[in-house]
Amino acid sequence: MTATIEDNDIEDRFIAEWHRRYDAVRNREERTDSVDIGSLGDRMRTVLAYQLAARGLK
């Protein structure tokens, strides 16, 4: 399974998609009243850090 992930650049694609979504969230800050975008962005970064730290452990 790990070889398949590496051979198909799945991790790189995951990270690129994460950055796309993260940037979209951060760019909406001025258009949102009900969500603390800064806090959401911080939590997104925390989740990504957990995912990257768990590489090879799942």
KAWO-V483208 format. One record per backbone hydrogen bond with DSSP energy under -1.0 kcal/mol. CO is the residue of the C=O (numbers start at 1). NH is the residue of the N-H. E is the energy in kcal/mol with one decimal. If there is no record, write none. Layout:
co:CO nh:NH e:E
co:CO nh:NH e:E
This chain:
co:1 nh:5 e:-2.2
co:2 nh:6 e:-2.6
co:3 nh:7 e:-3.3
co:4 nh:8 e:-1.6
co:5 nh:10 e:-2.2
co:6 nh:9 e:-1.3
co:9 nh:13 e:-2.3
co:10 nh:14 e:-2.7
co:11 nh:15 e:-2.6
co:12 nh:16 e:-2.3
co:13 nh:17 e:-2.3
co:14 nh:18 e:-2.6
co:15 nh:19 e:-2.6
co:16 nh:20 e:-2.0
co:17 nh:21 e:-2.4
co:18 nh:22 e:-3.0
co:19 nh:23 e:-2.7
co:20 nh:24 e:-1.9
co:21 nh:25 e:-2.3
co:22 nh:26 e:-2.6
co:23 nh:27 e:-2.2
co:25 nh:28 e:-1.2
co:26 nh:29 e:-1.1
co:28 nh:31 e:-2.3
co:29 nh:32 e:-1.3
co:35 nh:37 e:-1.3
co:36 nh:40 e:-2.5
co:37 nh:41 e:-2.9
co:38 nh:42 e:-2.1
co:39 nh:43 e:-2.4
co:40 nh:44 e:-2.4
co:41 nh:45 e:-2.0
co:42 nh:46 e:-1.8
co:43 nh:47 e:-2.5
co:44 nh:48 e:-2.4
co:45 nh:49 e:-2.3
co:46 nh:50 e:-2.3
co:47 nh:51 e:-2.5
co:48 nh:52 e:-2.7
co:49 nh:53 e:-2.4
co:50 nh:54 e:-1.5
co:52 nh:55 e:-1.2
co:54 nh:57 e:-2.7
